[in-house]
């Protein structure tokens, strides 16, 4: 289950539609590209699987690939049919949508809590999420949950040709669908519908935080595909953030896993959009001064100081940020905030590195302490056990920090020696506050379950600078095994060598990320930790793409001009067919697709004897499917 990119104004929406047209090489004279528009429900995502019309399972989004099983709870929601109301449905149907709670139902629930002398709930969204994830389905059954269907996952076959038709079909199958969904053929019509929904928002019986636009034709959705964790064919146009005014009580410096010093505003608690906010990010020292990343003025150059009266908002209705400061209310004795030049955790110098390409100073100041910095070590542990990395049940941020301070777990490798450590420890873990025999047993079981780990999760879990979840998946797919990957990163230390060229030419991996990888694997301080993890774990090789495609698991390079589609669409098509796309030709290249104007890459491919086809040859090849 994927996320959506966000738009915050009409210009963002125009740019989104423009990107779609450019990707598809679709001239406006060719006609309109229809898009659907529907309210973005502020609830909890749910995926429902039906087999031969019967509800088989229900799962939350989780990390996007593995969710929480809430089947029994979902069966208690009246908007979710136990059997689809049609005789002509695919054998496998996976319907996705949002679980939510109506305002009037939420108010009645809180009235019942008051009558029972119990604490009331904060907002409908969190209450709906907590209700769906109850361990006891009987509790969920007592909660007035609702469900809107708006998307799908696996299908034996797709019975319609458009997004709008598919959602209408859900209604015929017995699901509740949103009546405010429409289909439009211009940016102006999309914006008009957005403004209509925004006007009606206060009168709606449920919470929404924007409008979602999707390319209507499913054929075009397939061509557009996905980038990272989001579809190219959809975007969420968020409503303007709700504002609140409060006091900036303090500025705290936090040290991240890569050493960045991040200032955090400690605020007098205030409610914003139904959520109590007491912290907000201040990004970096220039942001505090009123300077942006491109040296532009922020807040008309007004700086932020402790004691200031500030306006805050939740960006995308999620992350609290400071928008502005009221100088008329600034205390007379306020002083300019002095950003530290040394790490508050280890005392090492904190510096702003210079970008070798632009000559500009990095926006973040970083601790130079590396492995000796306890704050970095703790943050690396937190990242290692995070949901999209090792995701060890019962071992979260709180445990990572506690175990580090106790000296029990200093590096990720120590996690997998925790059981043996506990056997010999004078004070057993089960005898410490907050632990018991059962919780310790479950922790050790959870750790054992993670001794087998997928390659992309392992790479991501290492917390390498510039390497996020998407890049980790790309690297796992290209290199296949950790041993091959590690040796390639070590060899890439030679910036003139083949390994470096192979790395920087991986589609999606640029020089900045490549430097981060090479520096990490050639840092002798990292070797003991990596060796410890390799000894403790079985790092699974990346899955080989099972496909009848003639380019599955082959490395493809595109060069020259393409006339029938854009280069981006060609690359997306190749990846969808299981190919690995590279930006340069090497002896590892399996196929070169050369359009008019092909130059050095074509000559090199010919010298190496690599199969080469033109654009029509590419289509002839893949149309054999």
C-alpha positions in Angstrom: 0.0 0.0 0.0 1.6 3.2 -1.2 1.7 6.8 -0.1 0.8 9.9 -2.1 2.8 12.9 -3.0 1.2 16.2 -1.9 0.2 19.4 -3.6 -0.5 22.5 -1.5 -1.7 25.0 -4.0 -3.1 25.4 -7.6 0.4 25.8 -9.1 1.4 22.4 -7.6 -1.7 20.8 -9.2 -0.9 22.4 -12.6 2.7 21.1 -12.3 1.4 17.6 -11.4 -0.8 17.5 -14.6 2.1 18.9 -16.6 4.4 16.1 -15.3 1.8 13.6 -16.3 1.6 15.0 -19.8 5.4 15.3 -20.2 5.9 11.7 -19.0 3.4 10.4 -21.5 4.5 12.8 -24.3 0.9 13.9 -24.4 0.3 17.1 -26.4 -2.7 19.2 -25.1 -3.9 19.2 -28.8 -4.3 15.5 -28.5 -7.2 16.1 -26.1 -7.8 16.1 -22.4 -6.5 13.6 -19.8 -9.4 12.9 -17.4 -8.7 12.8 -13.7 -10.9 11.8 -10.8 -11.2 14.0 -7.7 -12.4 12.8 -4.3 -12.2 13.8 -0.6 -9.1 12.5 1.2 -10.6 10.8 4.3 -8.7 11.4 7.5 -8.8 7.8 8.8 -6.9 4.6 8.9 -6.1 2.7 5.6 -7.4 -0.8 5.3 -7.0 -3.5 2.7 -9.7 -6.2 2.3 -9.1 -9.5 0.5 -12.0 -11.4 -1.0 -11.8 -14.8 -2.6 -14.8 -16.0 -4.7 -16.7 -13.2 -3.2 -16.1 -14.0 0.5 -14.1 -11.8 2.9 -10.9 -13.7 3.7 -8.7 -11.2 5.4 -8.2 -7.5 6.4 -5.0 -5.7 7.1 -3.8 -2.2 8.0 -1.1 -0.4 5.9 1.7 -1.3 8.3 5.0 -0.5 6.6 3.4 -0.6 3.1 4.3 -4.2 2.5 3.3 -6.0 5.8 0.3 -4.9 7.7 -1.5 -5.8 10.9 -4.1 -8.6 10.7 -7.4 -7.0 11.8 -9.8 -9.5 10.0 -12.0 -10.2 13.0 -12.3 -6.5 13.8 -13.1 -5.6 10.2 -16.0 -8.1 10.2 -17.8 -6.0 12.8 -17.9 -2.9 10.5 -21.3 -2.6 8.8 -19.9 -0.8 5.7 -17.7 -3.9 5.0 -19.7 -6.6 3.2 -18.9 -10.2 4.3 -19.8 -11.3 0.7 -19.7 -9.1 -2.4 -23.2 -8.5 -3.9 -22.6 -9.8 -7.4 -22.3 -13.1 -9.2 -19.8 -11.7 -11.8 -16.7 -10.8 -9.8 -13.0 -11.8 -10.1 -11.9 -14.8 -8.0 -9.5 -12.6 -6.1 -10.6 -9.0 -5.2 -8.5 -6.8 -2.9 -10.5 -3.6 -2.0 -8.8 -0.7 -0.2 -10.2 2.2 1.6 -10.3 4.2 4.8 -11.8 3.4 8.2 -13.2 6.5 10.0 -15.6 7.7 12.6 -18.4 10.2 12.1 -18.4 13.3 14.2 -21.8 12.6 15.8 -20.8 9.0 16.6 -17.5 10.3 18.2 -19.4 12.8 20.3 -21.8 10.1 21.6 -18.9 7.8 22.4 -17.3 10.6 24.4 -20.6 11.2 26.2 -20.6 7.5 27.2 -17.0 7.8 28.5 -17.9 10.8 30.6 -21.0 9.0 32.0 -18.8 6.0 32.9 -16.2 8.3 34.6 -13.5 7.5 32.0 -11.1 9.8 30.0 -12.5 11.1 26.7 -11.0 10.5 23.3 -9.0 13.3 21.6 -10.2 13.1 18.0 -12.1 10.8 15.6 -9.1 9.6 13.6 -7.0 8.3 16.5 -10.1 6.8 18.0 -11.0 5.0 14.8 -7.4 3.7 14.4 -7.3 2.5 18.0 -10.7 0.9 17.7 -9.8 -1.1 14.6 -6.6 -2.4 16.2 -8.2 -3.6 19.4 -7.1 -7.1 20.5 -10.7 -8.0 21.3 -13.1 -7.8 18.4 -16.0 -7.4 20.8 -14.6 -3.9 21.8 -14.3 -3.0 18.1 -17.9 -4.1 17.5 -19.1 -1.5 20.1 -17.3 1.3 18.3 -19.3 3.1 15.5 -16.7 2.6 12.7 -17.4 3.4 9.0 -15.6 2.5 5.8 -15.2 4.2 2.4 -13.8 2.1 -0.5 -11.8 4.0 -3.1 -8.9 1.8 -4.4 -7.8 -1.8 -5.0 -4.8 -4.1 -4.8 -4.6 -7.6 -6.3 -7.3 -8.5 -8.7 -7.7 -11.7 -10.8 -8.6 -9.3 -13.6 -9.6 -5.7 -13.7 -13.3 -5.5 -14.8 -13.3 -1.8 -15.8 -11.1 0.6 -17.8 -11.2 3.6 -15.5 -10.7 4.7 -11.9 -14.2 6.2 -11.8 -15.9 3.1 -13.2 -14.0 0.8 -10.7 -15.1 2.9 -7.7 -18.7 2.9 -8.9 -18.5 -0.9 -9.3 -17.4 -1.1 -5.6 -20.7 0.6 -4.8 -22.6 -2.1 -6.7 -20.6 -4.8 -4.8 -22.0 -3.4 -1.5 -19.4 -0.9 -0.3 -19.9 2.7 0.7 -18.3 5.0 -1.8 -17.9 8.8 -1.4 -20.7 10.7 -3.2 -18.4 13.7 -3.7 -16.1 11.8 -6.1 -16.2 13.3 -9.6 -14.3 13.1 -13.0 -12.9 16.2 -14.7 -10.9 17.1 -17.8 -9.1 20.3 -16.8 -7.0 21.7 -14.0 -9.6 24.5 -13.6 -12.3 22.0 -13.1 -10.2 20.1 -10.5 -9.5 23.2 -8.6 -13.2 24.2 -8.7 -14.2 20.9 -7.2 -11.5 21.2 -4.6 -12.9 24.6 -3.6 -16.4 23.2 -3.5 -15.4 20.4 -1.2 -13.4 22.8 1.0 -16.5 25.0 1.3 -18.6 22.0 2.3 -15.9 20.6 4.7 -17.4 22.1 7.9 -20.8 20.5 7.2 -19.5 17.0 6.4 -20.1 14.4 9.0 -16.5 13.1 8.8 -12.9 14.5 8.8 -11.1 15.1 5.5 -7.7 16.8 5.0 -7.7 17.4 1.2 -8.7 16.1 -2.2 -7.1 13.3 -4.1 -6.6 13.5 -7.9 -6.0 10.4 -10.0 -5.5 9.8 -13.7 -8.8 8.2 -14.7 -7.7 5.8 -17.5 -6.2 2.6 -16.0 -4.1 2.2 -19.1 -2.4 5.5 -18.5 -2.0 4.6 -14.8 -0.1 1.6 -15.9 2.2 3.6 -18.2 2.9 6.2 -15.6 3.7 3.6 -12.9 5.4 4.5 -9.6 8.3 6.4 -8.3 9.7 5.5 -4.8 6.7 4.9 -2.6 4.1 6.9 -4.6 2.2 6.6 -7.9 3.0 9.1 -10.6 -0.6 9.1 -11.5 -2.0 10.5 -8.3 -1.5 13.4 -5.9 -3.2 14.7 -2.7 -4.1 18.4 -2.7 -4.0 19.2 0.9 -6.2 21.9 2.6 -4.5 24.9 4.1 -3.0 24.0 7.5 -4.8 25.1 10.7 -2.8 27.7 12.6 -2.2 28.3 16.3 -0.3 30.8 18.4 1.9 29.7 21.4 5.1 30.5 23.2 8.6 29.2 22.2 9.8 28.1 25.6 13.1 26.7 24.6 15.3 25.5 21.7 16.7 22.0 22.2 19.5 20.6 20.0 19.0 17.0 19.0 21.8 14.9 17.4 20.7 12.5 14.6 22.2 9.2 13.5 24.4 10.8 10.9 25.6 13.6 13.3 23.3 16.4 12.1 22.4 18.9 14.9 18.7 19.6 14.6 17.1 22.4 16.6 13.6 21.5 18.0 11.2 24.1 19.4 9.9 23.3 22.8 6.5 24.9 22.8 3.8 25.8 25.3 1.4 23.0 24.5 -1.4 24.1 22.1 -4.0 22.2 20.1 -3.6 22.3 16.3 -6.1 20.4 14.1 -7.3 18.2 17.0 -3.7 17.3 18.1 -1.9 18.7 21.1 1.5 20.0 19.9 4.5 20.7 22.2 7.4 20.3 19.8 8.1 21.6 16.3 11.1 21.2 14.0 13.3 24.3 13.4 15.3 22.5 10.6 18.7 24.1 11.0 20.6 27.2 12.3 19.8 29.3 9.2 16.1 28.6 9.6 16.3 30.1 13.2 18.1 33.2 11.7 15.3 33.6 9.1 17.3 32.4 6.1 16.2 29.6 3.7 18.3 26.9 1.9 18.8 29.2 -1.1 19.7 32.2 1.0 16.2 33.6 0.6 14.6 35.4 3.5 12.1 33.5 5.7 9.6 35.3 7.8 10.9 38.5 6.1 14.2 37.8 7.9 12.8 37.6 11.4 14.8 35.4 13.6 13.4 33.1 16.3 14.3 33.5 20.0 13.4 31.8 23.3 10.4 33.5 24.8 8.9 34.5 21.4 5.2 34.3 20.5 5.1 32.1 17.4 2.5 30.9 14.9 2.6 27.2 14.2 1.0 24.8 11.8 1.1 21.1 11.0 2.6 20.7 7.5 0.4 18.3 5.6 -1.6 18.0 8.8 1.2 15.9 10.2 4.6 17.6 11.1 4.4 20.7 13.4 6.4 23.7 12.1 6.8 27.3 13.0 5.4 29.7 10.5 6.1 33.1 11.9 7.0 35.2 15.0 5.2 38.2 16.5 7.9 40.8 17.2 5.5 43.1 19.0 5.3 40.5 21.7 9.0 39.7 21.9 10.4 40.0 25.5 12.6 43.0 26.0 15.4 40.9 27.5 15.4 38.3 24.6 18.8 37.4 23.1 19.8 36.0 19.7 20.0 32.2 19.8 23.6 31.0 19.6 23.8 27.7 17.7 26.4 25.4 19.3 29.7 24.8 17.5 30.3 21.6 19.5 28.2 18.5 19.9 26.0 18.7 23.0 26.3 14.9 23.4 30.1 14.3 23.0 31.8 17.7 22.8 33.3 17.0 19.4 33.5 19.9 16.9 30.2 20.4 15.0 30.9 21.7 11.4 29.1 22.7 8.3 30.6 20.7 5.4 31.1 22.4 2.0 29.3 20.8 -1.0 32.2 20.0 -3.5 29.8 20.5 -6.4 28.3 23.9 -5.5 30.8 25.2 -3.0 28.0 26.1 -0.6 27.9 25.2 3.0 25.6 22.3 4.0 22.5 23.5 5.7 23.1 21.1 8.6 25.9 21.4 11.2 27.2 17.9 12.0 29.0 16.4 14.9 32.4 15.0 13.9 32.5 12.5 16.7 31.3 9.6 14.6 31.3 6.3 16.5 32.4 8.0 19.8 29.2 10.1 19.9 26.6 8.5 22.2 23.7 10.4 20.6 24.6 9.2 17.2 24.9 5.6 18.5 21.5 5.7 20.1 19.9 7.2 17.0 21.5 4.5 14.8 20.1 1.8 17.1 16.6 3.4 16.9 16.9 3.5 13.1 18.1 -0.1 13.0 15.0 -1.4 14.9 12.6 0.9 13.1 9.6 -0.4 11.3 11.0 -0.4 7.7 14.4 -1.8 8.9 14.5 -4.8 11.4 11.2 -4.0 13.1 11.8 -6.1 16.2 8.6 -6.5 18.2 9.2 -5.2 21.7 12.4 -3.4 20.8 11.6 0.2 19.9 13.1 3.6 20.5 12.6 3.5 24.2 14.4 0.1 24.6 17.2 1.2 22.3 17.9 4.2 24.4 17.6 2.3 27.7 19.8 -0.6 26.6 22.5 1.8 25.3 22.6 3.8 28.6 22.8 0.6 30.6 25.7 -0.6 28.5 23.8 -3.7 27.3 23.5 -2.8 23.6 26.1 -0.4 22.1 25.9 -1.4 18.4 23.3 -3.2 16.3 25.3 -6.4 16.5 24.9 -6.4 20.3 21.2 -7.0 19.9 21.8 -10.5 18.6 24.0 -11.3 21.6 21.5 -10.0 24.1 20.3 -13.4 25.1 23.8 -14.7 25.9 24.6 -11.5 27.7 21.6 -11.9 29.9 22.6 -15.4 30.9 25.8 -14.1 32.4 24.6 -10.7 33.7 24.6 -10.1 37.4 21.3 -8.3 37.1 19.1 -10.1 34.7 16.9 -8.2 32.3 13.8 -9.8 33.7 14.7 -8.3 37.1 14.9 -4.8 35.8 12.0 -2.3 36.1 9.4 -2.7 33.3 10.5 -6.2 32.5 9.3 -9.7 33.5 9.9 -13.3 32.5 7.2 -13.2 29.8 8.2 -9.9 28.2 11.9 -10.9 28.1 11.0 -14.3 26.5 8.9 -12.5 23.9 11.7 -10.0 23.2 14.3 -12.8 22.7 11.8 -14.7 20.4 11.3 -11.5 18.3 15.1 -11.0 18.0 15.5 -14.6 16.9 12.9 -14.1 14.2 14.9 -11.3 12.7 18.1 -13.3 12.3 16.9 -13.9 8.8 16.5 -10.5 7.1 15.8 -9.3 3.6 18.8 -7.6 1.9 17.0 -4.3 1.3 15.9 -4.1 5.0 19.4 -4.8 6.1 20.9 -2.1 3.9 18.3 0.4 5.0 18.8 -0.6 8.7 22.5 0.3 8.5 21.5 3.9 8.6 23.9 5.0 5.8 23.8 8.7 5.1 21.7 9.5 2.0 20.4 5.9 1.7 16.6 5.7 2.3 14.2 2.9 1.9 13.8 3.4 -1.9 17.6 3.5 -2.5 18.1 0.4 -0.4 15.6 -1.5 -2.5 17.3 -0.4 -5.7 20.7 -1.4 -4.4 19.4 -4.8 -3.3 17.9 -5.5 -6.6 21.0 -4.5 -8.6 23.7 -6.3 -6.5 21.6 -9.3 -5.4 23.6 -10.3 -2.3 25.2 -8.6 0.5 28.6 -10.0 -0.2 28.5 -8.8 -3.8 27.2 -5.4 -2.6 29.8 -5.0 0.1 32.7 -5.8 -2.1 31.5 -3.5 -4.8 31.2 -0.6 -2.3 34.8 -1.3 -1.0 36.1 -1.5 -4.6 34.2 1.8 -5.5 36.7 3.6 -3.2 38.7 3.9 -6.4 36.8 6.7 -8.1 38.4 5.9 -11.4 37.4 2.2 -11.3 34.6 0.2 -12.8 32.8 -0.4 -9.5 32.5 3.4 -8.9 31.1 3.9 -12.4 28.7 1.0 -12.0 27.4 2.5 -8.8 26.9 6.1 -9.9 25.2 5.0 -13.1 22.5 3.0 -11.3 19.2 4.7 -12.1 18.1 6.5 -8.9 21.6 6.5 -7.3 23.6 9.7 -7.8 27.0 10.8 -6.7 25.9 12.1 -3.3 24.4 8.8 -2.3 27.4 6.9 -3.8 29.8 8.9 -1.7 27.8 8.1 1.4 27.9 4.4 0.6 31.6 4.3 -0.2 32.6 6.3 2.8 30.6 4.0 5.1 32.0 0.7 3.8 35.5 2.0 3.7 35.4 3.4 7.3 37.4 1.0 9.4 35.3 2.0 12.4 32.3 0.3 10.9 34.1 -3.0 10.2 33.6 -4.6 13.7 29.9 -3.8 13.6 29.4 -5.2 10.1 31.4 -8.3 10.9 29.3 -8.9 14.0 26.1 -8.5 12.0 27.2 -10.8 9.2 28.2 -13.5 11.8 24.8 -13.2 13.6 22.5 -12.9 10.6 21.4 -14.7 7.5 21.1 -11.8 5.0 18.7 -13.1 2.3 19.6 -12.5 -1.3 17.2 -10.2 -3.2 14.4 -12.0 -4.9 14.9 -12.7 -8.6 12.0 -11.3 -10.5 9.8 -14.1 -11.7 8.6 -12.9 -15.1 8.1 -14.1 -18.6 9.5 -10.8 -19.7 12.5 -11.2 -22.0 14.3 -8.4 -20.1 13.6 -9.7 -16.5 16.7 -9.5 -14.4 18.7 -8.0 -17.3 20.6 -4.7 -17.3 19.2 -2.3 -19.9 20.6 1.1 -20.9 18.7 3.7 -23.0 20.5 6.3 -25.1 19.7 8.8 -27.8 16.3 10.3 -28.5 13.1 8.3 -28.1 10.2 9.2 -30.3 7.3 7.1 -29.1 7.7 7.8 -25.4 9.8 9.8 -23.0 13.1 8.4 -21.5 11.4 8.3 -18.1 8.5 6.3 -19.4 10.9 3.9 -21.1 12.9 3.4 -17.9 9.7 2.9 -15.9 8.4 0.3 -18.5 11.7 -1.6 -18.3 11.6 -1.7 -14.5 8.0 -2.8 -14.5 9.1 -5.7 -16.7 11.8 -6.7 -14.2 14.8 -5.1 -15.8 17.6 -3.2 -14.1 18.1 0.2 -15.6 21.6 1.7 -15.7 22.9 5.0 -17.0 26.1 3.7 -18.6 27.3 0.9 -20.7 29.7 -1.7 -19.2 30.4 -5.4 -19.7 27.6 -6.1 -17.3 25.0 -4.5 -19.7 22.7 -6.9 -21.4 20.9 -4.6 -23.8 21.3 -1.1 -25.2 18.2 0.7 -26.6 19.6 3.3 -29.0 17.5 6.1 -30.5 18.5 8.7 -33.0 21.6 10.7 -31.9 23.1 7.9 -29.9 26.9 8.5 -29.5 29.6 7.1 -27.2 27.3 4.6 -25.4 26.4 3.0 -28.7 30.0 2.8 -29.8 31.0 1.3 -26.5 28.2 -1.3 -26.7 29.3 -2.3 -30.2 32.9 -2.6 -29.0 31.8 -4.8 -26.2 29.5 -6.9 -28.4 26.4 -6.0 -26.4 23.0 -6.6 -28.0 21.6 -3.3 -29.4 18.2 -2.4 -30.6 16.4 0.7 -31.8 13.2 2.0 -30.2 11.0 -0.1 -32.5 13.2 -3.1 -31.7 12.5 -2.5 -28.0 8.8 -2.6 -28.6 9.1 -5.7 -30.8 11.0 -7.4 -28.0 8.6 -6.6 -25.1 5.5 -7.2 -27.2 6.5 -10.8 -27.3 4.9 -11.1 -23.9 
